[in-house]
Amino acid sequence: MKQMLWINGENVETEKYRPLYNPFNGEKIAEVAEASNQDVARAIDAAERAASAMAGMEAHKRADILQKVADYIQEDREECARIIAEESSKPLKAARAEVDRTIMTYSFASQEARRIHGETIPLDAAPGGEGRVAYTVKEPLGVIAAITPFNFPMNLVAHKVGPALAAGNTVVLKPASQTPLSAYKIASYFHRAGLPAGALNVVTGSGKSVGDVLVSDDRVKKVTFTGSPAVGKYIRENAGLKRVTLELGSNSALIVDAGTNLKRVMPRIVSGAFSNQGQVCISIQRIYVQDTISEEFITLFIEEARNLKVGNPLDEETDIAAMISENDVTRAKSWIQTAVENGAELALGGDSEQQVLTPTVLLNAKPTDKISCEEVFAPVVHINTFSEFDEAIARVNESQFGLQAGVYTNDLQKAFKASKALHVGGVMINDIPTFRVDHMPYGGVKMSGTGREGIKYAIEEMTELKLVSFKLD
């Protein structure tokens, strides 16, 4: 299979192609186009030319296009899931769940396209404002650059493309190098749904070469990026006056208080730790358990983790498959080894075969170990204990990240204390930090980024507020 660029509503050849391999078995999947600087500039040209048509398109037409795309994905649900599973090694049942979420995300975008509105402003509330009528409108920014990661190659594309098009913008999309086929598939659905040529362009290539053109071009009015803090910081420093939304990951923590029904919640906690090989921004990485229940918690957690099936992502029963790259396996194993050398106990896992790292549990890792203070983005969890609830909150807040945190407690006072004191973008009471539905505001504080996703909230950041004032005679 040869995958060309998608620019101005058509497939475009480029000078260079690179092979794309299945992370699990190493089989070649496709030859994928590598965009040159000129190719990226052509994509921005196309998006700029289409901007007026998109801005002038009626809301109900934008909504209809987005809903058609959701319907097309529903029709091809199994095909889309297999694309995700093959290019990212996401287990098939998790890939199907992602497809279902993608359908929901575009459906939400369709609904929100019909609800973009301003408000009336009572100017006569101030002296000198008498005899005037004023209102606000929300207008599209223009060209938006979307840079997406590998771990949710369809749904995280939807979280950028959906609100951008719902608001009447145009998009140049740069998907992750390992998972471009999902993005190209979505582009074909938008073309079929009647989106104007140039309103959505897809360019693949190295993050540095493609990203630098998108970030530096003044015709791009906003960059929305999901990825590493280092790249996010680079984008922020080089984007000039462009708007920037950054979702930069985390090392999400879970607090488990005494009184929690451990047997009932354990399957969900283990799922939140190891789903998609832990390659989820809000995957559980740090668990703080009240010391009176820690022995039972650890026993049940390890027992549940042992039941996870490791294997081929296309196997219906597989829970854990290959990580996205060999380098990521090597990095995670080195962090595990360092933590053990510093006194942590390896209670489960730590082994790998090819690019598959088995579910790994560490006990009592030090706060300064990388496995604790950095984002591991692997099927690795460490469990520590606390005696006082305030101590657990302090441990969670020690992190340089702050995306989401979870708290299991039956004490209402502790729940409200945690919701106020935890310095994160979202606090999940009696649930895991990995919880997300696609219309809620989603984003972090500190090194976890700036801005919010979730269709309604993303649209706010993808539109410009204009005031209109009439002076009446």
N, C-alpha and C positions, 0 to 999 in steps of 0.2 A: 504494500500500500504506500502510495506517495501522497503526502499531505502538503498542499500548497498554502500560501498565505491567503487571507480573505480580506480584500480591500475593495471598497466601492461596489459591493454587491457581486463580486466575482472572484474566482480563484486566480491567484497571481503567482507565476513562477518566480523563483529567485535563483541566484547563482549557486548557493550552497544549501545542502541538505545534510542532516545528521541522522544516524540510526537511533531508533527508540526501542528500548528493550524492556521486557517484562521483568520487574524486580524479583519475582519469585523464582522463575525458571530460566531466566536469561534469554528467552526466545525473542527474536526480533519481531517487533509489532509493525513498525512503519518507518518510512523515511520522512522526516519532518523538516519543513523549510526553515532556514536560518535567515532572518531578515537583516538586510544591511541598513545603514543609517538612512540611505535614500528610500528604502522601502518603508521605513517608519515615517519618514517625512511625507511620503505619498499617502499613507494611511491618515495622517493628521490633515493633509490637504482635503481628502475625501470627507472626513468628519466635519471640517470647517464648511465645506460647500453644502453639506446636508443640514447644517445647523438651522438655517432659516426655515426650511421645510418642516423640521421637527418642532421648532418653536411655534410655528403656525398651525400645526396639526391639532385638530380638536381633541379634547380630553377623551371623549368616548371612543375615538378611533385608536388613540394610543392604548386605551384600556382593552379594546378588542384584540389588538395585536398581541398584547401580553397574555391575554387569556387563551388565545389560539396556541401560543407557544406552550403554555401549561398543558393544554389538551394534547398537543403533538407528543410531548414527553410522556404523558399518561399512556398514549397508544403504543409507544415504543419503550415502555418501562423496562422490560427485560433486556433489550438491546443496550439501553443506556447504562443499566447496572453492570453489564458485562464489560462495557468500555471502561468504566471506573475501576472494576476489579482487575482488569488486565493491565492497565497502565499505572495504577497506584498500588496494586496488591492489597486493596481493601477487601476483606472477606465479603462474599457475595451477599449475604444477608444484611450486612452493614451498608453495602453499596445500594441495595434496594431501598433501604431506609433513607439514604441520601437522595435518591431519585424522588421518593415521595415528598421529602422536604423541599426539594427544588420545585416540584409542582406547586406546593403550597406557597413558596416564596414568590413565584411569578403570579399566582392568583392574588396574593396580597398586593403586589405591585399594581395589578390591574385595578383592584378596588381603590387603592390610594390615588391612582391617576385621576379618578373622578372626584376626589375630595381635596384637591389642592386649591386653597382659597386664602384670602386675606381677611381684614376686618375693617370696620368703620372706626374712625378716630374722632372723638368729640373735641375739636379744636377750640370750641368756645369755653373749655375748662380753664383756659389761660386768657388773661387780658390781651386783647389784640387779635384773638382768634374768632371773634364774632363774625357772623355772616359768611361762614365758610362750611363746606362739606368736604370731608377727606376720607380716603380709604386706602388700603394697601393691596397690592397684588404681588404674587410670587412668580418670578420669571426664571426660565432656565439659564444656567451659567454659560452654556455653549459646549465646547469640547471637553470631555472628561477622560482622563487616562486612568484605567483600572489595571492594577497589577495584583495577580491572585496566586495563592499557594497551591501545593500539590495535595494537601490532606483532605479537602472537600472540593474536588475539581469542578463539580457542577453547581453545588449550592452556594459556595462562596463567590463564584462568578455571578450567580443570580442575585446575590446581595449587593452587587455593585452595578451590574447591567440593568436589573429590574427597576430600581428607583431612579437611575439616571434617565432611562427612556420614559418612565412614567412621568417625569417632570419635564420632558421635552428636550433633553440634552442629546448629544451624540457621544459615541464612545470609541476609544481605541483601547482594545483589551490585549494585555500581555499575560497569557497564562503561564503557569509554572512549566519549566522545560520538560519535566518528567510526565506531565499530565495535560498535554495540549489537545488531545483528541476530543475530550469532553467539551472543550470550549468551541472547537470547530463544529461539532455536532449541534451545539446550541445556535451558532451563527446560521447554520443551514435552516433551522426551524424558524428563526426570525425572518430570513429571506422568504421562506415559503408563506409566512404569515402576512407578508406585505409591507414589511418595514422598508422605508426608502433606502435606496443604495447609498452607502457611505455613513448611515446612521450608526452602524455597528461594524467595526473592523477588527480583525484578529491578526496579530503579528507575533510570531514566535522567534526566539533567539536568546542569546545570553542576556541575563538580567542587566549586566553592566551596559552593553551596547544599546539595547532597546530602551532600557529604563532611562539612561542618560539623555537620550533624544526627547523622550516624553517629558521628563522633568524640566529640561532646559527650554523647550519651545514655548514662546509666549502665547501662542494660539491655544494652548492647553490651559484651561481655567481652573482645573482642580485635578489633584492626584489622590486616588484612594488606593491604599496599599495594605495588604496583609502579609506579614513576614517577620523577619528578624529585627530586633532593636537596632543593630548596627546599620542595616540598610535603611530602616525607617529614619534614623537620625540623619543619615546622608541625604535622604530625600528632603527632609525638613530644612536642612541647611542650604540646599541648592535649589529649592523650588521658588525662591523669590516671593512675590506677592500672591502666588497661587494659593487657593485653599488646599488644605491637606487633611486627610483622614488616615490615621495610622492605627492598625490593630496588630500589636507586636508580641503577643504571646504572654506566657505566665509560668509560674510553678505552683499551680492552684492547690490550696489547702482545704482540708476537711477537719472540723472539730467534732468529736463524738463524746457526748456527755454521758455520765452515769444515768441509768434509767432507760436508755435507748433499747428498743427491741432488736437486738443484734441479728437474730436469725431472720427476722423479716426484712431488714434493710441490707443485709450483706450481699445478696446477688446484685443489687443496684450499685453498691459501693465498688465491688470488684469490676463491674461493667464500666463504671466511670473511670476506673484506673487503667484498664487495659484495652478498651475499645479502640479499634484502628491502630493497634500496636502502641497505644499511648501517644500517637501522633495527632493530638488534639490540643488546641491552645488552652482549653479549660479542663484537660485531663487531670485527674487527681494525682498529684505527685507527693504531697506531704499530708500525712494523717496524724493528728494529735488526739490521743485517746485518754480519757480520765483513768487514772492509774488503778482504781478499784475494779474496772472491767477490762483492763488491757490484756490480761492473759486469755480470757474468753474471746475477745475481739481478734487477737492475733491467730488463735487456733482456727476460728471460723473463717477468717480471711484467707489464710493459706489453704485450708480445705477447699474453699470455693475456687480459689485461683488454680488449684491443681486440676479441677474439673474442666478447665478451658481446653478446647481442642486446638492444637497447633497443626497447621498444614497448608494445603493448596487453597488459595483464596476462592477458587471456583468450586470448591467442595461445599455443599449446602450446610455441612455441620461445622465448618471451620470458624473459630473465634479469633485466632491469632495467626497472621501470615507474615510475609517478609516486610522488613522496614524498607524505606524508600531507597536507601543506598548503603553500600558496604561501609562507607566512611561513617555513616551515622551509627552503625552497629559497633564499629571500632571505638568511636568516641564514647558511646554509652558504657561499653564494657570497661573502658579506662576509668571513667568516673566511678563505676561500681567498685573497681579494684582499689582505687584511692580511698574511697570511703571505708572499705574493709581494713585497709592498712592503718587508717586513722581510728579504728576501734569499733566500727559498725559491724553488726552481725548479719551475715548473708543467710537469711532464713529460707529462701526459695529462689531457684533459677540462677541467672547469671551466665547461662550457657548459650551458645549460638551455633547454628548450622547454616552455612552460606549467609543469607541476609535475614535469617529468622532468629530473633533474640527471644528466648523463652521468658514468660512472665517472671519478674524478679521482685523480691521483697527484701528490704533491708530494715533492720531494727536499730534504733538509737544512733542514727547518723548525726554528725555534728552540724550545727547551723552553718559553719564555714565550708563544709564540703560542697563541691560543685553539684553533687547529686541533690543537694538541699537548696542552695542559693541561686543556682542557674536553672534554665529550662532544659530538662533532659530530653523531652520529646521522644520518648521510648517507653516500652512496657516495664517501667521501673517505678516502684513506690517505696517510700520509707515511712516507718511507723515509729512515733515517739509518744511518750506519756506526759501527762500533766496532773497536778493535784488540785490547783485552783483554776477556775474558769478564766479569770483575768490573765493568768499566765499563758493560757492557750491563745487568747486574742493577741497578746504581745508577740508570741512566737509567729503567728500568721503575719502580723504587721511588720516583722523584721525584714521581709522580702523587699527587694527593689521593684518587684512587680505588683500589680494589683488589678487583675482582670475580674475574676469571680472567686467567691469562697462559699463553702457549705458548712452548715451547723446542724447537727442533730441534738436536740434537747427537748425535754418535756417541761422545762421551767420557762414560763413566759417572760419573767424578768430577765433571765439570761438571754433569751432570744432577742428581746428589744435592745439589750445592752450590746450584743454582737452586731445587730443591724446598724447601730449607730457608731460603734467603735472601730469596726473593721474598715480599713482604708482600701477599698476595692470598688470596682464599677458595679458589681452586683452581689448581693448576699442572698443565698438560697437557704431558708430556714426549713429544717427537716427534709433536706434534699442535698444532692451532691452538687459541687460547683460546675459539673459538666452539663447541667441542665440548660437547654436553650430551645425556645421555640422562635419561629422566624419573624414574628411581628413585634417582639419585645425589644426595648432599647438594649444594645449590646456594645460594650466597649470598656476600656479600663482607665486606670490612673497610673501615675508614676511611669515606670518603663514599659507598661503595657499599652501605652499609646494615647492618642487624642481623638476626640470625636466619637460618634455613635453610629452603629449600624442598626438594622431593624427598619423595615421599609419606610414607615412614616418619618422616622428620625433621620434616616439617610437623605430623604427628600428635602428636609429642612436645610441640610448642608449642601444640597445640590441645586438650590434655587437662590435667587437674589430678591430681596424685599424692596419693592418700589412704592413710594408714597405718591398719591395723586390728590391734589387739593384744588377745589373749585371755590373761587370768590364769587359770592352771589350779590347781585345789585340790590 
